[in-house]
Amino acid sequence: MKGHSVPYLPQELAWIEAHKELPRAEAHALFCAYWGRDDVSLTCFNALCKRKGWMTGRTGCFTKGLTPHNKGKPMPAEVKEKCIGTAFKSGHVPHNYRGPGSEFMCPKDGYVYVIIADDKARTKTKTRRVLKHKHLWEQTNGPVPAGHALKCMNDDKTDCRPENWQAVPRACLPRLAGGNRYRKVLPFDGAPAELKPSILAVARLEHAAREARRRA
């Protein structure tokens, strides 16, 4: 009955433990037939094994080196006929394929991305997408220093000219954004063009002073 524990004899428990590696449904059927227990449901049987830690030893994952069950077997004719009509043909190029040099703007962040060729890319086309402004900046100035990010100077993220971006410490970004701790600071984005250099210089100076205090 629901809410009441199911009693088991010690011999029954020993039998269940000895047959724990069998599939649960098969072990349950054998148990009920062998011991004449029609009051033990599969759910109760499974719960008992879990409480006792009597696991089957199977994880449900394919092990390394396992031979697929359909290896060497031909595809059924009716299935093959259905697949041929919708399968990609050799040399097929997807309609949304973007080759090297293609550009697009992400509507979520407003940045421009460009597709570049890369022999180390994990895609079959050996291409990958990168931020265009970062790609052009690194071609001119080298890799972005560790712990730094590129900051747009004129608030136009689509302006990917290297001179429109500066590498700033990531710790300066909250100051430039006028976050909760810097509400009295004029945000860099949206500030008048003539004030932007001063705002950036003050943020760099405060960051440098903070780092000096931390090292002291």
N, C-alpha and C positions, 0 to 999 in steps of 0.2 A: 504493500500500500504506500501511497505517496506520503512522504514525511517520516516513514519508519525505515530503520536500517535493515538490510538484508543479512541474515546470519549465514556464516559459512563454517563448515567443519574444518579442522586443521588439515585433514586429508585432501579436502577440496582446494584449499589454498595452496597446498603443495603441488597439486595437479595443475592448477592455473599457472603457477610460477614455472613449472617445468615446460609448459606449452606456450610461454609468453611470446615466443618469436613467430608464432603463427599469425596470420591476419586476424584481426579482432573478430570479424563476423564468423570466420571459420572456427576459431577457438571457442567462441560462444556457443555455436551449434554443437560442437563436439562435447563441450562441458555439459550442456543441458541433456544431450542424449546419453552420455556416459553415467551421469549422476542422477538423472531423472528429475532435474530441477526446472520446472516450468514457471517458477516464480521469479526467476532472474532474467531481467530484460537485457538487451544489448547495451543500453545506456548505463545500467548499473554495473554490468560486467566491465565496461570500458572505464568507468569511474574508479572501480576497485583497482584495476591495473595501474591507473595513473597515481592513485594514492600510495600504492605500494612501490611505485617506481619500476614496475615490470614493463619495460618498453620493448618494442619489437626489434629495435636496432636499425630500423629503416628510417631514413630522413626524408624520403620523397624526392631527393635530388639524384641526377645522373652522376655516377662516379666516373672518374677519369679512366679512359680506356674501355668503357662499356660499348659493346657492339649494338647498334640500333636494331630493334626487332624487325624492321623492314629493310635491312641492308640486303642488296642483291635481288630484292623482289620487284617485279615490274609494277608500274602504276596501273590500277584497274582501268580498263578501256573507257568506261563511262565517266570516270573522274578525269582522265587525261583529255577526253574530248571537251569537257567543260572548261578545263584550265587553258587549253590552247587558244580559245577565243579571246581570253582576257589577259594573256601573258604578254609581257614586254618583249618586243622583238629585238634581235641583236642590233646594236648601234642606236637604240632608241634614246632620245634626249628628252628629259622631262620638260614640260612647258614652262616651269618656273626655274629652270637652270640659269645660273648667273656665272659667266666665265670670268677669268681674271680681268680686272679693270672695271667691272660693273660696280655701280654705286647705288645706295639706297639710304633713305633716312628712316630711322626707327621712330614711329609715332609716339612711343612711350617716353623716351628720354630726349628726343630731339636731336640726337647726334647722327652724324653721317658715317656710314660704314662703307668700306671698299673691299672687294674680293681680290686677294692676291694669290699668286702661285706659291706653293710651298711643298717641296719634296718630302718633308717630314710630317705633313698633315695626315690625319688619320682617315680622311675621306678618300674614296676611290678616285675622285677627280683631282686629288692633290692640290686642293685650294682651301683657303680658310678666310673668314671675314675678320677684319680688324677695324678699329676706329681710324677714320681717315686722318683726323687732325693729329693723332698720336703717331700714325705711320709717317706722315710728312715731317713732323717735328723730329722724330728719331733719325730720319734720313739726313737732316741738317745738323742736329746737335748730338746725336748718339742716343743710347738708351736712357730712359727716364731714370734719374737717380733713385735708389732704394728709399722708401719712405716718403716719396714725393708723388704729386699728382699734377696734371696739367690743368691750369685755370684759364678760362676764356677771358680775354681782356675787354672786349666790346659787347658782351652779352649776346652775341650772335653765334650760336653753336655751329651753324652751317658755314661759318667763315673759317676754313681749315688752314689758312696760311700760317706757317710756323711762327711768324712774328706776332700773330694774334694770340699766342698761347705762351704761358710761362709756367715753369716747374716750381711749385711751392710745396713746402712741407704739409703733409696731410693734417698735422695738428693745427695748421693755420686755417683750415677750411671752416671750422665752427666760428672762428673770429670773423672771417670774411662774410659768412652767411648771417651774422648777427643772431646766433642761437640764444637759448634761454639764459646762458651765463653771460652773454654779451649783448643784452637788449639795448644798452645805451650806445653801442657801436653802430655806426652807419653801415648797413649792408653794402658789400661791394657791388653785387648785381643790382642794377637800377640806379646806382649813384651817378652824378654828373661826371662826364669824361675827365674834367679837370681835377676832380677829387680822387679818382681811382688810384693814381700813383701814390698819393699820400696814404690812403687807406691800406694799400698793400704794403707800403714801407713800414707803417706802424705795426701791422700784424706780424711782419717778419721780425721786427725789433722786439716785440713782446714775446714772441716765440723763442727767439735767441736768448733773451734774458731768463725766461723760465727754464730753458735747458741748462743754462749756466748755473742756476741755483740748484738744479737737480744733481749736477755733477759735483757741486761744492761739498 
